[in-house]
Amino acid sequence: MALGLLSATLAGVAVFLAFRSRGEQTAGARTPATEARTPAAGAGKHGRYRNRTLVRGAAEARPTISGHVYATDGGTVAGATVVAMAFEVAGNVLSTAGSTKSDDSGRFELALPEGTYQLNASVEGYGATSATAHSGQTVSLVLPRSGVIEGRVLDERGEPVRRFSIDVLSAVTEDDPAAPPLFSRAFDSPDGSFRIDQLASWEIVVRATAADHAPAFSPPVTVAPRDVQKLELTLSKGCTLTGHAVDPSGAPLFGVFVDAESLVAAGQMSNLALEAAAQAQTESDGSFLLPNVPKGRIAVRGYDGANAVSTVNVDVSDCNNLQPVKLVMSPGGSLSGVARGADGEPLAGARLTLVHRPIGFVNAVSDANGRFRFDQLPAGAVRLMVQHAERVKVVDVSIEEGKETEQDVALPPGGDGEIRGRVTAGGRPLQGVRVMLATPLPSDRSIGLYYPVTAEDGSFRASSLPPGGYMVSVETTITGAGVRVKPGEVATVELRVADPSSTGKEAALPE
């Protein structure tokens, strides 16, 4: 679903993570489909990082992710580029795993190794949208109409920068997995001007980059369909960060992938984390150099295949007085437990997913006894999801350095309530669209999620639900409504997908 609604939905039930990634395919553009966002020169050669978005032991399986691409008038969209991305270089750097185009009926299909992927759909004449999907799932995507951003890129003297790139980034918090650009294009513009007309319907940040300059970021902005907003971005040279990566004994580590991300203040709840501003690889003495780092709060992260990710936050203000960064790489902590059904019995074959900014998505599957285990986790809070069929439960777990945390997790409890509904756009039913039902579970302060998929007539049904308030949302859109489920009763909801200008206020979770 759209980032804005997902964040608003889950903020209404608990502080939760918005999974989204965005992609863009434009003729002549730098895009996730044609240019994976790989490390700087030399940084990608070591190949020591293990992509944990994939399910261990299932690398040979290639189930498909399939669905349709729709417009907000209910028609299907042919020729849309659908890109699947995964964390292959590091837990916060996405690269392309596969791409395809929707056929004449708007249908697409991607055969991918078992794992979790960020899907992006885009085509000329529409805004961008995206979803998170696991291989084997049906996920349709709805493209909105787009607003426009017109702007200029200048240097510190106020002179236009001729050659630059523009990326449109999702405004996600520093706890969210990294999201690739919604739009990415290289410009050769004598007056430094640019125009973007393929924008998502949620809050975004515009980034400008150019050779030998630090990136510049706009404030978070939302552009309604057909609106035009002006924007000016000023590039500076930035600063150079230096440092060393060492093991717990202080011995230098070679081949550690290091990146620097910008953390931008975004109100009282959290910072925004924006895609890596600089990347490097440590030398034989463990040293690294990150050039053209923007001023402000910076998260410096280190990745290798033998340790948990290490993160150090740095305030970059005076380029002449920056202290070297010390990244201490360590095994981190572990998490193990038993996945259980709603009845409390051990559940074999459940998918367990850990989610956090430094690690992206880390997947495992419970064994015959319901057991699961994750190793090499950085200390701190992570979110653990257990999923089986259409049911998901989300809990927060605290990881401690050098310790194993034991945490059983069960699917949401059952009940005798039900939600039935229908999803339409422009009066037409939308088939194969995933609907998210979210409800707080007061018993353990977790979140229950349910993901029914619409039938050919646009209808969906979720049964055996516990009583309570639910937020019902159409994935990849900002369409949602609040409903209350009572014991033994059926709640109904009609979800009409439309562009933001005609939706009014977002629905709230019912009391």
ABEGO torsion letter per residue (X at the ends): XBAAAAAAAAAAABBBBBBBBBBBBBBGBBBAAABBBBBBBGAAAAGABBBAABBBGAAABBBBBBEBBBBAAGBBBBGBBBBBBBBAABAABBBBAEBBBBBAAGBBBBBBBBEBBBBBBBBBGBBBBBBBBBBGBBBBBBBBBBBBBBBBBBBAAGBBBABBBBBBBBBBBAABBBBBBABBBBBBBAAGBBBBABBBABBBBBBBBBBGBBBBBBBBBBBBBGBBBBBBBBBBAEBBBBEBBBBAAGBBBBGBBBBBBBBBBAEAABBBBBBBABBBBBBAAGBBBBBGBBBEBBBBBBBBAABBBBBBBBBBABAAABBBBBBBBBAEBBBBEBBBBAAGBBBBGBBBBBBBAAAEBBBBBBBAAGBBBBBGBBBEBBBBBBBBEABBBBBBBBBBBGBBBBBBBBBBBBBABBBBBBBBBGGBBBBGBBBBBBBBBAAAGBBBBBBBBBBAAGBBBBBGBBBEBBBBBBBGBABBBBBBBBBGBBBBBBBBBBBAAAAEBBBBBBX
